[in-house]
Amino acid sequence: MNSKTATTMRIVKNSAMKNTIANQSSCVLPRTTKKMSLHLSYAKKAFLLFLMTGMSFIGFSQTAILFTVTNFVQTAPNVFRYDVMMTNTGTTAISVRGYSWGLNTATGIANGGVISQTFISRDPSIDASGGPVAGVTSTSITTGVCAGSYHLRFTTTNASGNGAPLVAGVPIRLATVQVQTSATSFPVNFNPFTQCSTFTPIQVNALAGKTACVATCFITPPGASSAISSTTGLSAIMTPNPAGASPFKLNPPAVCVPVITNVTASACDSYTWAAPSGNGNTYTATGTYYKTTPQTANPTCYDTTYLNLTINNSSTSSTSQTACDSYTWPANNSTYTESGIYTVTTLNADGCVNTASLSLTVNNNSASTSADTACDSYTWSANGLTYTASGAYTSTSLNAAGCVNTETLQLTLNAAISNAAVTACDSYVWAADGQTYTTSGNYTYTNLNSFGCVQTSNVDLTINASTSSSQNATACDSLTWPTSGLTYTSS
């Protein structure tokens, strides 16, 4: 460090030494100068500081640099990034020419893989204003002191010029760095920078095999280049604090925000709640059912789907009917002519299937025809009526099945009585009995006709007597008789 570079140290009091100048073993160096209550001249105090630190300062100028490791973000299960910011927190003008730091990881960070580190980018103003060249940055990794831990190194080569100015109080991004494990992921809910043994997450003190936080700067005044470390005004913090209440965690469990979904359905008789939205179960009763599903991003958090189900029942009915010849069923207006079991389906009041069943017996009407012959009259046993003339007669009744039975009678009556009125002259030979009658009168004759019936023949006979007269006539040559109209020529 240039002999004219000013630095700030803190005087502490303790029982062993009242006025001891203590440089900072931690990464944080106070940014104010405490007044000493010693009866020393300003020159003596300055000389004392020079002897103990090997440095000098000009006036009350203060050189202070703050490294901030921050902006942690996980971009993949096995990748995260962080930024390193540098802030001029002192009162001197500083231009950064180079820088380095080292981070100590927690045990087990690689999760069975190998850790790698990659420089991604930095604030463009560093390149634009003559800072260390990005192309000569170096990132490397060594095995940590604790088993399964790593030491992440980052260094640059000093710029050839004065470097990039650091405006007091304005942080500048030195680098965005990516850390990756060759395993598929970092451990779950893992704090990557918990303290490993006695090593803090940020390596602030110089130590063999470690890269400490150092900023090589051009300081004005005195206008010279100097390496600023934890003993000469450099402090470092990590935010969020890995030992605090809310540290950065890799692969943290997601906050469980369950999604509740309500589904309404209705069905007849049964309902199968099909996957993937449902659970594949079949329900036969009205009710509320549910299915839980682990969230893809957070398998310990479950979404719940509720099924509000209404089951309506199908219905059935049955009836028995007996009919003659045919039956028209009101349920479907179909006409059936044969016995059997018939069904028809309709929708009931709930919109479900109603199945009506008909057990049908069809009995047949019957018919018969008979022919009969009688004398004079005939009494038909089918209806008890007596007929006196031949003809076709019908009678209806119920058969054994309760259906109409129609009987037809073809009736022939053979007449057994004949009446005749006859007028004859002098005598009459009646063919019925072969007798000759010479007097008028009513005559009756009975015998059996060809049908075996008693034949009664009646004749009302009128006999007229013949008359005669004589007349004498004389004529010449011939005579025409007026009575007969004949002409006679001989006597």
PyMOL commands that set and color helices and strands:
alter all, ss='L'
color gray80, all
select helices_A, chain A and resi 42-53+124-128+134-136
alter helices_A, ss='H'
color red, helices_A
select strands_A, chain A and resi 10-12+20-22+65-76+79-88+93-104+115-121+138-143+150-155+164-166+172-181+214-220+224-228+234-238+260-268+271-272+282-283+287-294+302-312+315-324+327-329+334-336+340-347+353-363+366-375+378-380+385-387+391-398+404-414+417-425+428-430+435-437+441-448+454-464+479-480+487-488
alter strands_A, ss='S'
color yellow, strands_A
deselect
rebuild
show_as cartoon
